[in-house]
Amino acid sequence: MSEEKRIKTHPLMIFKFTRRYIYILLLPLIRSLFNYGATGVLSNLVITELVLSALIILISLLRWLSFTINVHTDCVIVDFGVFVRRHAVIPLSKVSVLSVIKGPVLFLFGAVSARLDTDSGRGEKADFEIYLSFKNVRLLLSVVGAEKMGEIRYRSRIGMAAIMAIANASALTGLIILAPAIKRMGEILGRQINNDLRDTLSLASALLGRIVPPAATIIAVIFVSGFAVSFILSFIKYTPFKLYDSRGKITIKHGFISHHTTEIAREYINAIIIIVPPIMRFLRFCWVGVSSAGYGKKRGESEVVLPAVKLSEANNFQLRVFDISVKENYDLSCPKRTMKRAVILPLAILILSIIIEIYLINIFRIFSGMILLIISFIQLVTIYFLSVRVDYQRNGGVSFYDGVVMDSYRRLTLKKLRVKRDKACMIKISEGPFERKYGVVRMAVTVRSQRPLTLKAVNLDKKEADKAIERYFKSQKP
């Protein structure tokens, strides 16, 4: 250890330590104090809350004062804790991911959020998540991210970011965000905004009333609004997007309002995942993520590295990062005899939906338009599901050589897993009663990780699968 540099965290760390108590203690206290100003009555509960809040803030202040970071040329040392002092040493060679987020709110306070992860970190949580000043984060990056970012391998265009945003937008997510905002605006602006919303929905129903039932129009407008909100948020998050490639790491930068910089060490990349959502499949695009050891995120240990590319570009990227090429012919593919098994479920759903549609229209004639619209949507989704299964049957498969290449699908999304030999910790074969009839098996590959990533391939020939795995594990022997 040499050239020690001491870094002090930003005072916003006090808020980080107290934020878990905001909703259960601090906000009720503030509301009680406002009531005291209006009524002049101060209850014993408020006094207790006041004492507890002061104690929490005092302890958080002491935690911030005792939280120090010492940066050396080969490691980072973190000292923290008030009652129990902790001393953590993180070798720089073991840092798998370093993330820096510059948000507009943090910018007002002259701070950024930094996340430090190692391959031993817990899933869904960074090893260390801290707030630093602009000066101190540059110092941290100069040591931890000492290697240059390298050359730009990918730069997203606006159209590519829009495709990514459309593919990842969720009407439900948008509604969850939109509903509280509308409620708050209604409280601020009074009845006027509520009347405007009703007028908008009534106008949409009147314009489309001859084609679509009014109730269906209102539902559609609500969901489209939610989808639009989710689309805008996703678009802002991934625009602009740049990928830098160097010898020891890959660096991604994205975000229009909040600027995200993520450095991922190559040696800690566990797998490359190519995702083909329904909308992207129509446009013949995909997005690419990498699963990195110990990367703490709420949705797993993966990070988007290519938001919207052609499949050939995705294959070129995985070849550069992982040195795993894609064979023209898979070692294992779906036998033709299993095509019947693959299509029987969606065809059964399709036939059943037609029968239910005819029955409901005859029983509830007044709602025939609504029933027709809903059942038609279900049928379109079922037809797409059928096409996904057929596509997988024709083109999917598994290969073993210097790594594992697997094609899979989950519900309506096609997935392609690329994992190196030493990163695949388990390969499991299962066979149910229906598989036995066709002489096929399911194969699951689990990637080494704190939150294990598992993908499954189905309808693989049993005899060929046993032989392929036997060859694969024999080839690993020294």
N, C-alpha and C positions, 0 to 999 in steps of 0.2 A: 504494500500500500504506500502510495506517495502522492504528493501534490494534492493534499486534502483541501477541498472546497466546501464550505459550510453553506447550506441553503435553508432559509427560513420560509415556512409556508405562509400563505396570504391570510389575513385576518378573517376572511370568509370561511375558513375552516371552523370557526366558532359556530357559524350557522349550520355547517355540515354535521357537527356533533349534536346540535339541538333540534334538527329538522324532524326527527322521528317523534318528538314530543309536541310538535306544533298543533296538530289536530286534536290531541287528547288532553292537552293541558294549557298551552299558551293561548290559543284562540278562544277557548271557553273563558279564560281569565280576562282577556281583553273585552269580551262581550259583557262579562259581569261588571267590569269597571265602568263601561258605558252605562249600564243599568244603574249603577251606583250614582253616576252623575245626574241621571234623570230622576231617580227616586230618593236618593239620599240614604238608602238602606244598604249596609254592608254586612253580608252574612258571614258566618264562621267558615263556610266552605270556600268563600273567596279569599279569606285570609290564609287558609291552608294552601290554596292554589298559588297565592302570591309567594309564600315562603318556599314552596317546592320549585316554582319557576326561578326564583332568585338563586336557589341552590343549584339547579340544573345549569343555569347560565354561568355561575361561578365555576362549576366543575368543568364545563366546556371551555371556559377561558383558560383554566389551568392546563387542560389537555392540549390546547393550541400552543401555549407557552412552552410546554414540555416536548412538543413534536419537532424534532430537528432531523435534517438530512445531511449527511456528510458524503460527498461525492469524491471518489478516488479514480485513478486511471483504470483500475481493474474491478472495482466493485462499488456498490452503493450501500451505505450503512444508515439505517433508520432507527432512531431512538424515540420511543413514545411511551405514554402511560403515566398516570398520576399516582395511584396507590400501588400498582404493580408495574414496575419499570420493565420495558421490553427492549431488546437489542436485536435487530434483524440485519443480517449481512446477505446481500444479493450480488453474487458475481455477475458482472456485465455479460459474460458469455452464456449465462442462463436466462437472460431476459428474452422472452419469446415475442412479446408485443409491447410496443410503447405507443400510446394514443394521446393526442393533444387536441382539445376542443376549445375553440375560441367563439363563445356565444355572445350575442348582443348584450345580454344582461350582465354577464361577467365582464365584458369589455368596459362597461360603465364604471366598474369598480377597479379597473386595471388588473384583472385577473384572468387566468385560463385554468381549465381543468386538465390534469394529467393523470393517466392511468398506466400503471406498471404491472405487467403480468409475467409470470414464469410458468414453466411446464408443470409445476406442482401446485398451481393455483386452483382455487375452488371454482366450479362452474357457476355462472350467473353473477360472479362477484370478482372484481379486480383484486389482486394482491394488495396494492396500495392505490387509492384514489385520492388525490390531493389537489388543492388549489394553490397556484403559484403566481407570483407577479411576472410581468413580461420579461424582466431582466433575468429572474431566476429560472424560468422555463427555458430560455435560450442557453443558460449555463448547463442545465440538465441535458438538453438535446446535444450540446457540444461534446458531452462525455459519453452518454448512453447511446446516442445516435451519431457517433463520431464518423462513421463511414458515409461518404457522399451518397446522395439519393440515386445517382446513376442517370441513364438516359430515359427519356419518356417512351414507353412502349405502347401506351394507349391514351388517347385524349377523346373524351366523349363529345359528340356533337349534340346540339339541342334536340334533334330528332331522336337520337339514341336514348337520351335521358328521358324523353317523353314516353318512349316505348317501355322503358324500365318502370316509370311511374305508373303507367296504365296497367302493366302486368302485376304490380305489387299493391295497387290501390284496393282498398276494401271499403265497401259501402258501410258496413257495420262499424269499422274503426272511425270513419268520417262522422257517422251519426253520434258516436260516443263523444267525440270532440265538439260536434256542432250543437248538440242539445243543450249542454250547460251554457254555451255562448249565447244561444238564442234566449234562454231563460234569463240570463243576466242582462241582456239588452232590453228584454221586455220589462224587467224591474226598473231599469234606468229610464227608458223612454216612455214607459207607461203603455197604454192600450194601442197607441198608434202603430207600433211595429207589429203587434198581434193582428190588427186589422189589415195591415199591408200583406202579411203572410197569407191570411185567409183570402184576400182579394187575388193574390198571385195563384193560389191553388184553384180558386174558382175559375179564373181566366184560362188556366191550363185545361181544366175539365171541359170548359165550353168549347175551346178550340179543337180538342181531340174527342169530344163527346160522340161524334158520329162514327168514329173508328174504334175507340177504346172506351170501355165502361168508365164512368166518372171515378168510382172508388179505386179502380186499377190505376187511373191517371194520377190520383193523389199519392198512392203508394209509390208509384214509379218516380214522381217528382221528389218525394222524400229521399228515396234511395239514391237517385241520381245526385241530389245535393250532397249526401254523405260521401258518395264516390268522388265527387268533384273536390271536396275538402281533402280527402285522403290523397287524391292525385296531386293536388297543389303542394301538400306537405312533402310527399315523396319526391316530387320534381325539384323542389327547393333544396332538399337534402342531397340529391345526387348531381346537381348542376352548379358549377362545372365539375368534371371528374377527370383526374389525371392519375396514371399509374407509372411509377418509376421503377426501373429494374437495375439492380446492381449485383455484385458478386455474392454478398452475404445476406441481402435482404431485399424485400419489395416494399415500396412506399406508396400509399394511396392518399390523395388529397381530394376532398370534395366538400360541397356545401356553398350556398350562396349567402345565407344569413349567418348560420353557424359554420365556421370553418373547421373541418375535421382533418387531422393528419394522423395516419396510422402506419407505423413501421413494423413489419412482420419479418422475423428472422427465418431464413430459408430452411435451416435445419430443424426448426420446430413446426413446420407445416406438416400436418398429419395426412391430409387428403385434399383433393380437388373435387369439387362437386359442381357439375353442370346441370342447371335447372331449366326445364322448358315448360313454363306455365301455358295455359290454354291460349291466351291472346298472343303470346310470343310464338307459339307453334304455328298459328295461322300466318304470321309474318315471317316465319322461318328464322327466328332469332332465339337466343338463349341468354341467360346470365350466369356468371361464374363466381363461385365463392371458394374460399380456402378455409379449412378447419385447422386451427392452430392450437397447440397444446396450452392449456391453462388460460385461454382467452376468456375472461369473464364478461358475458353478455346475457341479457335476459332471455334471448332467443337462441342460446347455444353458443358454441365456440367458433362460429363461422363468421367471416367477413366478406362482403362483396368486393371483388377485385376487378371484375369486368361487368358493368351494368347491363349492356345490351350489345351483343356481337353475333356474327354468324357462327355456326357450329365449327366451321373450318378454322376460324380465328381462335375459338376456344381450345381446339385441339393443339394448335400451334403454341398457345400460351402454356398449356400443361406440359408440352414437350420441353419447353425452355426451363420451366420451374422444377419439374419432377423427373425429366428424362424418361418419361413413359410415353411411348408411341402407341398408336391405335392400330391393331391388326385389321386387315380387310375382312378376314374370316375369324369368328370367335371360336375358342376351343369348345365352348358349350353354347348351343342355341336351342330354341324351342322346336321340338319335332312338329312336323305338319299335322300329326294325329291329334295334337292338343289344341288346334284351332277351334274345334267344336266346343271344347271345354271353355275356351276363352270368351266366346261370343254368346254362350247360352244364357248367362245372367243378364247382360244388357238387353238381349232380345226378349227375354221373359218380362223384364221391367217395361219394355216398350209395348208389348202386347197387353200387359195388365193395365197400363195407363190408358190405352185406347178403350178397353172395356169399362174402366171406371169413369172415363170421360162421357161415354155414351149413357151410362147409367145415371150419372149425376145430372146431366143436361135434361134427361127425361123426367127426373124427380123434381129438380129445382129450375124450372124454365126461366123464372124471373132473373136468375143469376147465371144464365147460360153464357153471357159474354165474359164474365169474370172466370167462370170455370174453364172455358175454352182457352183463355189467356194463360192461366196458371198451368194447366195440363200441357199446353203447347210448349211452354218454357221447360217443363220437366222432360218432355220428349226430346227437345233439342239438346239438353244436357246429357240425356241417355245416349243419343246418337253420337255425341262427341266422345263420351266414355267408351262406346263401342269402337270408335276409330282409334282411340288411344291403345286399347287392348290389341286390336289388329296390327297397329304399327309396331307395338312391342313384340308380338308374335313373329312378325316378318323380319324385324331389324335388331331386336334385342339379343343379349347374350352375356357370357362371362368368359374372360380370358385370364390365364395365369402364365406369367413368365418372370420378368424382374419385378413385377408388381401384380396387382389385381385391377382389372378393368371390368366394371359391372354396369349393365343397363337395368333400370328398374322403373317402376311407376307407383305412385301413391294417389289414389282417387283419380283426379283429372290431370295430374302433373307428371311428366316424364323426368326421370333423374338419371344422371350418369356419374358414377363414382370412379375416381382414379386414385389408387393408394399404393404406395411403395411397399415392398415385401416386408420390411422391418416395422412398418406402421400398422399392419393388419394383425390384430391380436387374437382374433377368433373367427373361424369359418365354420358355420353350423348348417347341417342339412336336416330338414324335417320332412316327414311324409305323413299326410293325413289319409283318411279312408277314401276320399275322392281321388287323391293323387295315385293311390295304388292301382286303381282301375286302369289308369293310362300309363302306368310305369314311369311316373315323373316325380320330381321332388322340388322343394323350395330350398334355396341357398341364401343364407344371411352372412354378410361380412361385417364385422364390427371393427371400427377403427380405434386404435389406442388413444384414449382421451380421458379427461376428468369427467366429462359427460359423454359417454360412449355414443358414437354415431354408427347407426346400423342401417344398411340398405338390404333389401331382399329382391332376389330374382326368382321368378316362379316358372313352372312348366318346363323344367330342365330334365333331360333324359337321365334316369337314375343310374344306369350302368356307366354312361359317359361321365357323369358327375363324380362318381366314385373313382374312376380311373384318373380323371384330371386332377383331383385333390391328392391322390396318391403320388402322381408324378410331381406335383408342385412341392409337396413336403419332402420327397426324396431328393429333389434338386437343392434343397436348403442344407442338406447335411454336408459338413466340411470334408 
